[in-house]
Amino acid sequence: MDNELTNLLPPERQSALSREYLLRLGVVVAVMITALTFAAALLLVPTYIFLNQSASAKATRLASIESTLSSSEEKTLSEQLATLARDAAALVALGDIPSASGILRTALAVPHPGIALSGLAYTPAEAKVPGTLAITGIAATRDALRTYQLAVQSAPFAAEANLPVSAYAKDANITFTITVTLAP
């Protein structure tokens, strides 16, 4: 038996049927697109309301600030501006001061063979008194300690490196504290 389907409709009826089908499909697609457009428009309504209220709140805030600035509180405003100017000057002055971490980093970069560092104490500069850095540790020998003291003294961050003479009393395992006066 042949699986071929036989269509008994005349060709003009077949074409009319296919046109009717395409017309119905077009109508369904158009209705779906219209429904999706309306749904998207409805979903945008809350966003529109929120943005509208936000804009009106900002406009109200701006009007409030403008009325405050134009009122008799100009003296308070000028005082606030003077305070801000002083704070800005203090921040600029802080920018010129070398950072403690940078100084400690450069102090640790000084080669120290035979030396075990145990502590660093930084004191920042005040007025005309230069800053100091106290380096404590244990030296294996006197020569290692002297070499380290000379290396620290010749470092670019140090103006002077003081080590008490009493530190050289022992031959080995010498506990020391070098006081470094920082260069300006």
Backbone as ProteinMPNN parsed JSONL, in Angstrom:
{"seq_chain_A": "MDNELTNLLPPERQSALSREYLLRLGVVVAVMITALTFAAALLLVPTYIFLNQSASAKATRLASIESTLSSSEEKTLSEQLATLARDAAALVALGDIPSASGILRTALAVPHPGIALSGLAYTPAEAKVPGTLAITGIAATRDALRTYQLAVQSAPFAAEANLPVSAYAKDANITFTITVTLAP", "coords_chain_A": {"N_chain_A": [[0.826, -1.181, 0.0], [0.447, 2.196, -0.742], [1.911, 4.981, 0.879], [1.244, 7.512, 0.31], [-0.512, 10.487, 0.645], [-3.665, 11.451, -0.415], [-4.951, 14.303, -1.813], [-8.008, 15.625, -2.148], [-8.993, 18.078, -2.707], [-9.636, 20.813, -4.907], [-7.119, 22.732, -6.694], [-7.442, 25.612, -6.491], [-8.992, 25.803, -4.197], [-7.239, 24.701, -2.357], [-5.158, 26.628, -2.344], [-6.633, 28.792, -1.377], [-7.221, 27.852, 1.157], [-4.623, 27.678, 2.274], [-3.924, 30.419, 2.22], [-5.819, 31.397, 3.984], [-4.957, 30.142, 6.28], [-2.382, 31.317, 6.627], [-3.217, 33.96, 6.994], [-4.615, 33.759, 9.443], [-2.441, 32.97, 11.067], [-0.843, 35.27, 10.85], [-2.548, 37.131, 12.113], [-2.589, 36.101, 14.724], [0.136, 36.375, 15.429], [0.388, 39.178, 15.295], [-1.402, 39.938, 17.335], [-0.075, 38.804, 19.529], [2.328, 40.267, 19.525], [1.303, 42.827, 20.029], [0.198, 42.396, 22.576], [2.528, 41.787, 24.059], [3.853, 44.24, 23.817], [2.123, 45.965, 25.218], [2.346, 44.757, 27.752], [5.067, 45.191, 28.329], [5.016, 47.971, 28.408], [3.37, 48.372, 30.631], [5.02, 47.294, 32.603], [6.993, 49.199, 32.706], [5.856, 51.349, 33.97], [6.055, 51.468, 36.934], [8.807, 52.081, 37.172], [8.948, 54.542, 35.857], [7.346, 56.094, 37.553], [8.858, 55.98, 39.933], [11.292, 57.247, 39.113], [10.305, 59.757, 38.462], [9.38, 60.685, 40.954], [11.814, 60.684, 42.311], [13.24, 62.616, 40.872], [11.68, 64.856, 41.462], [12.075, 64.988, 44.22], [14.806, 65.552, 44.304], [14.802, 68.023, 43.065], [13.385, 69.496, 44.957], [15.192, 69.355, 47.086], [17.363, 70.722, 45.991], [16.215, 73.268, 45.719], [15.881, 73.827, 48.409], [18.548, 73.917, 49.283], [19.481, 76.075, 47.769], [17.919, 78.122, 48.828], [18.894, 78.146, 51.406], [21.54, 78.915, 50.973], [21.187, 81.47, 49.976], [20.155, 82.812, 52.089], [20.438, 84.487, 55.3], [22.535, 83.15, 56.387], [25.096, 83.378, 55.469], [27.392, 84.057, 56.804], [27.927, 81.829, 58.385], [28.422, 80.056, 56.357], [30.738, 81.169, 55.225], [32.471, 80.781, 57.354], [32.545, 78.009, 57.393], [33.742, 77.569, 54.907], [36.266, 78.695, 55.428], [37.189, 76.92, 57.367], [37.29, 74.597, 55.833], [39.297, 75.387, 54.055], [41.501, 75.578, 55.788], [41.677, 72.881, 56.545], [42.28, 71.751, 54.069], [44.794, 72.889, 53.624], [46.199, 71.659, 55.694], [46.088, 69.017, 54.821], [47.6, 69.217, 52.473], [50.058, 69.832, 53.599], [50.527, 67.441, 54.945], [50.966, 65.822, 52.773], [53.53, 66.469, 52.012], [55.162, 65.381, 53.925], [57.355, 62.687, 54.535], [56.42, 59.236, 54.234], [55.929, 56.905, 56.9], [56.004, 54.178, 56.381], [57.448, 54.092, 53.995], [59.978, 54.994, 54.828], [60.643, 52.967, 56.667], [60.687, 50.828, 54.903], [62.884, 51.479, 53.249], [64.863, 51.443, 55.176], [64.88, 48.761, 55.877], [65.828, 47.772, 53.522], [68.528, 48.169, 53.516], [71.549, 46.413, 53.318], [72.198, 43.721, 55.546], [74.138, 41.597, 56.529], [74.864, 39.082, 58.877], [73.452, 40.277, 60.843], [70.615, 40.363, 62.877], [67.629, 41.797, 62.749], [65.409, 43.141, 65.154], [63.584, 45.067, 65.799], [61.993, 48.165, 64.85], [61.634, 51.557, 65.423], [59.854, 54.36, 64.755], [59.954, 57.864, 64.84], [58.241, 60.68, 64.025], [59.156, 63.832, 62.429], [59.045, 66.932, 64.188], [58.129, 70.251, 64.224], [61.062, 71.939, 64.312], [62.624, 69.837, 64.937], [64.3, 67.031, 63.797], [63.104, 63.892, 62.408], [63.371, 60.585, 63.865], [64.757, 57.254, 63.797], [64.796, 54.28, 65.402], [66.747, 51.481, 65.425], [66.777, 48.207, 66.352], [68.439, 45.184, 67.32], [70.332, 42.092, 66.928], [73.736, 41.488, 66.626], [76.038, 39.353, 64.998], [78.825, 39.571, 65.115], [81.408, 42.005, 66.05], [82.478, 43.247, 63.811], [80.446, 42.859, 61.886], [78.463, 44.41, 63.028], [79.636, 46.98, 62.96], [79.958, 47.294, 60.192], [77.274, 47.284, 59.422], [76.365, 49.588, 60.758], [77.809, 51.595, 59.382], [76.741, 51.215, 56.823], [74.071, 51.927, 57.231], [74.446, 54.586, 57.975], [75.382, 55.679, 55.628], [73.178, 55.519, 54.039], [70.556, 56.993, 52.016], [68.382, 58.042, 53.435], [69.283, 58.683, 55.947], [70.712, 61.051, 58.111], [72.441, 60.89, 60.149], [73.85, 58.235, 62.063], [73.778, 56.9, 65.125], [75.52, 54.908, 67.426], [75.886, 53.537, 70.551], [79.034, 53.351, 72.266], [79.249, 51.375, 74.11], [78.024, 49.207, 73.027], [79.904, 47.723, 71.723], [81.115, 46.167, 73.624], [80.827, 43.407, 73.939], [81.992, 40.382, 72.279], [80.574, 38.658, 70.561], [77.183, 37.955, 69.468], [75.862, 40.485, 69.904], [73.762, 42.75, 71.376], [72.073, 45.533, 70.156], [71.23, 49.03, 69.667], [70.632, 51.252, 67.228], [70.442, 54.638, 66.733], [68.974, 56.533, 64.382], [69.184, 59.597, 62.861], [66.977, 61.188, 60.849], [67.243, 62.313, 57.49], [66.302, 65.541, 56.268]], "CA_chain_A": [[0.0, 0.0, 0.0], [1.193, 3.414, -0.907], [1.702, 5.908, 2.009], [1.002, 8.821, -0.237], [-1.835, 11.024, 0.977], [-4.349, 11.998, -1.578], [-5.687, 15.506, -1.503], [-9.101, 15.668, -3.11], [-9.441, 19.459, -2.927], [-9.119, 21.413, -6.133], [-5.983, 23.613, -6.429], [-7.851, 26.944, -6.043], [-9.439, 25.661, -2.802], [-6.022, 24.478, -1.576], [-4.484, 27.917, -2.184], [-7.483, 29.607, -0.496], [-7.038, 27.304, 2.501], [-3.299, 28.071, 2.769], [-3.992, 31.847, 2.476], [-6.591, 31.564, 5.222], [-4.06, 29.707, 7.383], [-1.373, 32.36, 6.794], [-3.893, 35.123, 7.55], [-4.84, 33.485, 10.873], [-1.132, 33.008, 11.713], [-0.458, 36.678, 10.921], [-3.365, 37.787, 13.133], [-2.119, 35.629, 16.038], [1.439, 37.017, 15.686], [0.134, 40.601, 15.555], [-2.013, 40.042, 18.676], [0.974, 38.497, 20.517], [3.238, 41.417, 19.58], [0.577, 43.899, 20.697], [0.104, 42.039, 24.004], [3.863, 41.95, 24.654], [4.139, 45.668, 23.88], [1.366, 46.503, 26.347], [2.925, 44.22, 28.992], [6.319, 45.913, 28.571], [4.656, 49.335, 28.802], [2.882, 48.308, 32.007], [6.149, 47.044, 33.498], [7.782, 50.418, 32.802], [5.135, 52.354, 34.752], [6.65, 51.7, 38.255], [10.091, 52.755, 37.012], [8.657, 55.933, 35.525], [6.854, 56.759, 38.773], [9.993, 56.11, 40.848], [12.21, 58.268, 38.608], [9.628, 61.04, 38.546], [9.414, 61.094, 42.36], [13.204, 60.964, 42.642], [13.577, 63.908, 40.276], [11.011, 65.925, 42.212], [12.747, 65.096, 45.518], [16.077, 66.253, 44.089], [14.48, 69.425, 42.78], [13.033, 70.088, 46.242], [16.448, 69.463, 47.847], [18.119, 71.806, 45.368], [15.562, 74.527, 46.099], [16.192, 74.037, 49.827], [19.953, 74.329, 49.393], [19.587, 77.424, 47.219], [17.344, 79.075, 49.775], [19.816, 78.219, 52.545], [22.703, 79.693, 50.568], [20.832, 82.869, 49.75], [19.627, 83.404, 53.32], [21.362, 85.273, 56.116], [23.548, 82.263, 56.969], [26.325, 83.495, 54.685], [28.506, 84.088, 57.747], [28.207, 80.428, 58.708], [28.997, 79.462, 55.159], [32.118, 81.647, 55.084], [33.244, 80.088, 58.392], [32.752, 76.642, 56.928], [34.738, 77.626, 53.841], [37.566, 78.936, 56.051], [37.571, 75.65, 57.988], [37.686, 73.695, 54.741], [40.587, 75.847, 53.529], [42.524, 75.157, 56.759], [41.817, 71.428, 56.426], [42.981, 71.475, 52.813], [46.205, 73.239, 53.835], [46.782, 70.597, 56.528], [46.262, 67.836, 53.97], [48.733, 69.469, 51.583], [51.259, 69.704, 54.43], [50.741, 66.012, 55.178], [51.477, 65.218, 51.546], [54.964, 66.744, 51.917], [55.873, 64.598, 54.939], [57.618, 61.326, 54.053], [55.606, 58.247, 54.93], [56.661, 56.016, 57.806], [56.222, 52.886, 55.727], [58.526, 54.263, 53.03], [61.244, 55.065, 55.566], [60.928, 51.629, 57.178], [61.015, 49.979, 53.756], [64.255, 51.766, 52.836], [65.757, 50.988, 56.251], [64.989, 47.303, 55.766], [66.532, 47.446, 52.285], [69.971, 48.253, 53.757], [72.05, 45.047, 53.522], [72.579, 43.46, 56.926], [74.63, 40.239, 56.775], [75.327, 38.871, 60.247], [72.615, 41.097, 61.727], [69.205, 39.965, 62.978], [66.86, 42.951, 63.219], [64.271, 42.732, 65.987], [62.587, 46.12, 65.938], [62.175, 49.489, 64.267], [60.744, 52.526, 66.069], [59.895, 55.608, 63.989], [59.419, 59.071, 65.46], [58.197, 61.688, 62.948], [59.717, 65.156, 62.705], [58.129, 67.913, 64.766], [58.636, 71.627, 64.136], [62.432, 71.971, 63.788], [63.32, 68.632, 65.39], [64.193, 66.018, 62.736], [62.579, 62.594, 62.797], [64.379, 59.575, 64.212], [64.423, 55.85, 63.597], [65.6, 53.43, 66.283], [66.861, 50.132, 64.879], [67.303, 47.286, 67.365], [68.683, 43.846, 66.82], [71.462, 41.343, 67.471], [74.804, 41.327, 65.648], [76.834, 38.151, 65.236], [80.186, 39.992, 65.486], [81.628, 43.45, 66.079], [82.676, 43.698, 62.434], [79.139, 42.91, 61.236], [77.759, 45.564, 63.594], [80.269, 48.199, 62.431], [79.617, 47.367, 58.773], [75.859, 47.67, 59.325], [76.242, 50.986, 61.167], [78.308, 52.425, 58.279], [75.783, 51.107, 55.719], [72.895, 52.744, 57.589], [74.847, 55.99, 57.982], [75.537, 56.152, 54.251], [71.892, 55.403, 53.344], [70.06, 58.34, 51.685], [67.38, 58.545, 54.38], [69.914, 58.951, 57.235], [71.659, 62.151, 58.238], [73.422, 60.444, 61.136], [73.495, 56.969, 62.715], [74.524, 56.833, 66.387], [75.551, 53.626, 68.127], [76.687, 53.721, 71.759], [80.291, 52.607, 72.289], [79.056, 50.215, 74.986], [77.531, 48.086, 72.227], [81.059, 46.939, 71.285], [81.719, 45.512, 74.784], [80.819, 41.956, 73.725], [82.607, 39.949, 71.023], [79.596, 37.998, 69.696], [75.782, 38.098, 69.879], [75.809, 41.83, 70.477], [72.472, 43.426, 71.317], [72.362, 46.929, 69.843], [70.184, 49.959, 69.221], [71.189, 52.348, 66.445], [69.507, 55.749, 66.61], [69.224, 57.189, 63.107], [68.553, 60.893, 62.664], [66.54, 61.167, 59.459], [67.551, 63.469, 56.667], [65.073, 66.289, 55.966]], "C_chain_A": [[0.871, 1.245, 0.0], [0.851, 4.372, 0.241], [1.431, 7.317, 1.546], [-0.41, 9.274, 0.097], [-2.439, 11.67, -0.261], [-5.153, 13.19, -1.127], [-6.747, 15.672, -2.579], [-9.611, 17.086, -3.395], [-8.868, 19.982, -4.238], [-8.022, 22.427, -5.793], [-6.392, 25.007, -5.967], [-8.335, 26.917, -4.602], [-8.238, 25.44, -1.897], [-5.298, 25.804, -1.333], [-5.306, 28.842, -1.273], [-7.318, 29.157, 0.946], [-5.681, 27.721, 3.08], [-3.246, 29.582, 3.041], [-4.73, 32.144, 3.77], [-5.739, 31.196, 6.433], [-3.013, 30.786, 7.655], [-1.984, 33.62, 7.391], [-4.133, 34.943, 9.047], [-3.512, 33.549, 11.649], [-0.656, 34.447, 11.866], [-1.224, 37.418, 11.999], [-2.89, 37.385, 14.52], [-0.784, 36.288, 16.391], [1.239, 38.494, 16.018], [-0.461, 40.802, 16.943], [-0.95, 39.789, 19.747], [1.941, 39.679, 20.655], [2.574, 42.583, 20.294], [0.482, 43.632, 22.197], [1.446, 42.212, 24.695], [4.236, 43.424, 24.785], [3.398, 46.312, 25.053], [1.923, 46.012, 27.68], [4.22, 44.955, 29.328], [6.033, 47.341, 29.023], [4.151, 49.368, 30.243], [4.022, 48.079, 32.993], [7.055, 48.27, 33.641], [7.118, 51.489, 33.667], [5.749, 52.542, 36.146], [8.003, 52.421, 38.174], [9.895, 54.229, 36.712], [8.212, 56.707, 36.77], [8.006, 56.989, 39.749], [10.937, 57.218, 40.4], [11.602, 59.66, 38.685], [9.658, 61.562, 39.986], [10.844, 61.444, 42.788], [13.63, 62.318, 42.09], [12.915, 65.048, 41.042], [11.641, 66.096, 43.592], [14.072, 65.832, 45.381], [15.844, 67.72, 43.79], [14.125, 70.153, 44.07], [14.282, 70.329, 47.079], [17.296, 70.608, 47.296], [17.526, 73.165, 45.734], [15.866, 74.86, 47.555], [17.624, 74.525, 50.003], [20.136, 75.752, 48.873], [19.011, 78.456, 48.168], [18.239, 79.234, 51.0], [21.018, 79.085, 52.195], [22.375, 81.167, 50.409], [20.31, 83.542, 51.019], [20.73, 84.12, 54.088], [22.455, 84.407, 56.75], [24.852, 82.299, 56.179], [27.545, 83.527, 55.6], [28.909, 82.67, 58.12], [28.874, 79.74, 57.525], [30.446, 79.891, 54.983], [33.012, 81.001, 56.144], [33.532, 78.641, 57.975], [33.79, 76.596, 55.812], [36.138, 77.858, 54.4], [38.084, 77.657, 56.713], [38.023, 74.651, 56.931], [39.035, 74.093, 54.151], [41.722, 75.45, 54.466], [42.765, 73.652, 56.668], [42.569, 71.042, 55.152], [44.463, 71.787, 52.942], [46.902, 72.181, 54.684], [47.017, 69.332, 55.715], [47.428, 68.007, 53.003], [50.042, 69.329, 52.361], [51.557, 68.239, 54.73], [51.305, 65.316, 53.947], [52.976, 65.42, 51.385], [55.792, 65.93, 52.908], [56.123, 63.198, 54.394], [56.839, 60.306, 54.886], [56.484, 57.338, 55.789], [56.948, 54.685, 57.136], [57.336, 52.972, 54.697], [59.887, 54.294, 53.703], [61.612, 53.685, 56.099], [61.322, 50.683, 56.051], [62.454, 50.214, 53.316], [65.252, 51.347, 53.909], [65.938, 49.475, 56.192], [65.736, 46.885, 54.508], [68.051, 47.543, 52.436], [70.479, 46.839, 54.028], [72.545, 44.854, 54.955], [73.002, 42.002, 57.133], [75.197, 40.136, 58.192], [74.534, 39.656, 61.268], [71.198, 40.534, 61.687], [68.451, 41.146, 63.577], [65.651, 42.47, 64.019], [63.232, 43.832, 66.141], [62.999, 47.412, 65.271], [61.158, 50.418, 64.93], [60.917, 53.872, 65.37], [59.258, 56.732, 64.787], [59.415, 60.155, 64.394], [58.79, 63.019, 63.403], [58.638, 66.07, 63.253], [58.814, 69.271, 64.754], [60.034, 71.611, 63.518], [63.243, 70.769, 64.236], [63.172, 67.56, 64.303], [63.656, 64.692, 63.281], [63.705, 61.62, 63.098], [63.821, 58.18, 63.943], [65.367, 55.052, 64.474], [65.554, 52.014, 65.735], [67.493, 49.251, 65.95], [67.481, 45.911, 66.745], [69.864, 43.199, 67.52], [72.46, 41.146, 66.343], [75.624, 40.096, 66.007], [78.238, 38.521, 65.704], [80.259, 41.507, 65.513], [81.765, 43.994, 64.656], [81.342, 43.823, 61.689], [78.36, 44.122, 61.724], [78.323, 46.864, 63.035], [79.918, 48.38, 60.952], [78.169, 47.817, 58.592], [75.663, 49.136, 59.705], [76.707, 51.911, 60.042], [77.351, 52.395, 57.085], [74.546, 51.956, 55.986], [73.239, 54.225, 57.518], [74.993, 56.525, 56.561], [74.245, 56.034, 53.437], [71.321, 56.8, 53.105], [69.036, 58.889, 52.68], [68.003, 58.999, 55.693], [70.854, 60.146, 57.151], [72.791, 61.725, 59.171], [72.916, 59.146, 61.749], [74.375, 56.81, 63.943], [74.374, 55.467, 67.026], [76.402, 53.833, 69.361], [77.934, 52.837, 71.717], [80.141, 51.351, 73.13], [78.53, 49.005, 74.218], [78.672, 47.181, 71.788], [81.733, 46.183, 72.437], [81.798, 43.996, 74.602], [81.463, 41.625, 72.385], [81.579, 39.38, 70.049], [78.206, 38.154, 70.302], [75.558, 39.425, 70.602], [74.411, 42.408, 70.276], [72.744, 44.919, 71.119], [71.082, 47.7, 69.55], [70.893, 51.107, 68.525], [70.108, 53.411, 66.322], [69.871, 56.533, 65.367], [68.463, 58.507, 63.087], [68.241, 60.993, 61.177], [66.883, 62.458, 58.745], [66.248, 64.212, 56.334], [64.602, 66.062, 54.544]], "O_chain_A": [[1.901, 1.308, 0.671], [-0.321, 4.571, 0.559], [1.398, 8.234, 2.367], [-1.38, 8.551, -0.133], [-1.76, 12.348, -1.032], [-5.937, 13.108, -0.181], [-6.438, 15.836, -3.76], [-10.522, 17.284, -4.199], [-7.753, 19.633, -4.625], [-8.01, 22.939, -4.674], [-5.718, 25.554, -5.094], [-8.128, 27.876, -3.857], [-8.218, 25.942, -0.773], [-4.869, 26.067, -0.21], [-4.734, 29.595, -0.484], [-7.28, 29.984, 1.857], [-5.598, 28.08, 4.254], [-2.591, 30.0, 3.996], [-4.336, 33.013, 4.548], [-5.793, 31.853, 7.472], [-2.783, 31.133, 8.814], [-1.348, 34.286, 8.208], [-3.887, 35.859, 9.832], [-3.456, 34.106, 12.745], [-0.117, 34.807, 12.913], [-0.653, 38.235, 12.722], [-2.796, 38.233, 15.408], [-0.59, 36.713, 17.53], [1.871, 39.004, 16.943], [-0.074, 41.729, 17.655], [-0.924, 40.481, 20.765], [2.325, 40.047, 21.765], [3.222, 43.264, 21.09], [0.667, 44.545, 23.001], [1.5, 42.734, 25.808], [4.872, 43.814, 25.764], [3.973, 47.11, 25.794], [1.968, 46.777, 28.644], [4.448, 45.305, 30.486], [6.712, 47.868, 29.905], [4.47, 50.292, 30.991], [3.995, 48.611, 34.103], [7.809, 48.364, 34.609], [7.779, 52.451, 34.057], [5.96, 53.69, 36.537], [8.306, 53.272, 39.01], [10.604, 55.074, 37.258], [8.651, 57.833, 37.003], [8.122, 58.069, 40.328], [11.344, 58.046, 41.214], [12.308, 60.634, 38.945], [9.93, 62.74, 40.215], [11.053, 62.393, 43.543], [14.31, 63.083, 42.775], [13.53, 66.095, 41.247], [11.736, 67.217, 44.09], [14.426, 66.643, 46.236], [16.619, 68.572, 44.225], [14.52, 71.304, 44.26], [14.421, 71.378, 47.709], [17.88, 71.374, 48.062], [18.264, 74.107, 46.026], [16.082, 76.021, 47.902], [17.881, 75.442, 50.783], [20.865, 76.544, 49.471], [19.558, 79.551, 48.301], [18.334, 80.322, 51.568], [21.467, 79.892, 53.009], [23.217, 82.021, 50.685], [20.049, 84.745, 51.006], [21.827, 84.327, 53.57], [23.223, 84.901, 57.576], [25.627, 81.344, 56.22], [28.62, 83.071, 55.211], [30.096, 82.348, 58.166], [29.788, 78.934, 57.697], [31.295, 79.073, 54.63], [34.176, 80.705, 55.875], [34.631, 78.128, 58.186], [34.622, 75.69, 55.772], [37.102, 77.279, 53.899], [39.272, 77.348, 56.629], [39.017, 73.948, 57.112], [39.83, 73.227, 53.786], [42.785, 75.032, 54.009], [43.908, 73.196, 56.708], [43.388, 70.124, 55.156], [45.301, 71.043, 52.433], [48.058, 71.841, 54.431], [48.026, 68.651, 55.897], [48.163, 67.055, 52.74], [51.017, 68.778, 51.85], [52.721, 67.84, 54.765], [52.037, 64.334, 54.065], [53.634, 64.636, 50.7], [57.005, 65.807, 52.74], [55.21, 62.578, 53.848], [56.63, 60.492, 56.084], [57.628, 57.046, 55.443], [58.03, 54.124, 57.31], [58.099, 52.018, 54.537], [60.842, 53.694, 53.21], [62.768, 53.273, 55.996], [62.194, 49.832, 56.229], [63.176, 49.256, 53.037], [66.368, 50.939, 53.589], [67.035, 48.97, 56.432], [66.23, 45.76, 54.43], [68.787, 47.054, 51.579], [69.919, 46.133, 54.866], [73.226, 45.718, 55.507], [72.316, 41.251, 57.826], [75.928, 41.019, 58.639], [74.905, 39.698, 62.441], [70.65, 40.264, 60.619], [68.608, 41.461, 64.756], [64.963, 41.527, 63.628], [62.11, 43.562, 66.569], [64.184, 47.719, 65.14], [59.969, 50.106, 64.992], [62.002, 54.453, 65.392], [58.169, 56.581, 65.341], [60.48, 60.524, 63.898], [58.907, 63.291, 64.598], [57.477, 66.002, 62.849], [59.944, 69.413, 65.22], [60.183, 71.306, 62.335], [64.436, 70.688, 63.943], [62.052, 67.215, 63.925], [63.751, 64.419, 64.478], [64.838, 61.797, 62.651], [62.612, 57.961, 63.874], [66.586, 55.128, 64.321], [64.486, 51.418, 65.595], [68.607, 49.515, 66.402], [66.792, 45.527, 65.8], [70.338, 43.674, 68.552], [72.105, 40.701, 65.252], [75.875, 39.83, 67.182], [78.787, 37.865, 66.589], [79.343, 42.206, 65.08], [81.239, 45.059, 64.334], [81.133, 44.782, 60.946], [77.68, 44.787, 60.943], [77.561, 47.76, 62.672], [79.616, 49.49, 60.514], [77.871, 48.63, 57.718], [74.892, 49.849, 59.062], [76.055, 52.92, 59.777], [77.162, 53.408, 56.412], [74.034, 52.623, 55.087], [72.431, 55.031, 57.058], [74.751, 57.708, 56.32], [74.221, 56.411, 52.265], [71.569, 57.706, 53.901], [68.85, 60.104, 52.751], [67.324, 59.644, 56.492], [71.68, 60.243, 56.244], [73.94, 62.139, 59.01], [71.713, 58.966, 61.935], [75.583, 56.608, 63.821], [73.271, 54.936, 67.155], [77.547, 54.269, 69.24], [77.898, 51.72, 71.201], [80.833, 50.362, 72.889], [78.591, 47.885, 74.724], [78.452, 46.002, 71.51], [82.81, 45.617, 72.249], [82.749, 43.37, 75.071], [81.488, 42.45, 71.472], [81.692, 39.591, 68.842], [78.062, 38.446, 71.489], [75.123, 39.465, 71.752], [73.937, 42.538, 69.147], [73.557, 45.501, 71.836], [70.032, 47.139, 69.239], [71.658, 51.845, 69.145], [68.999, 53.133, 65.867], [70.945, 57.13, 65.294], [67.246, 58.534, 63.272], [69.14, 60.893, 60.342], [66.822, 63.546, 59.319], [65.209, 63.581, 56.141], [63.584, 66.619, 54.134]]}, "name": "protein", "num_of_chains": 1, "seq": "MDNELTNLLPPERQSALSREYLLRLGVVVAVMITALTFAAALLLVPTYIFLNQSASAKATRLASIESTLSSSEEKTLSEQLATLARDAAALVALGDIPSASGILRTALAVPHPGIALSGLAYTPAEAKVPGTLAITGIAATRDALRTYQLAVQSAPFAAEANLPVSAYAKDANITFTITVTLAP"}
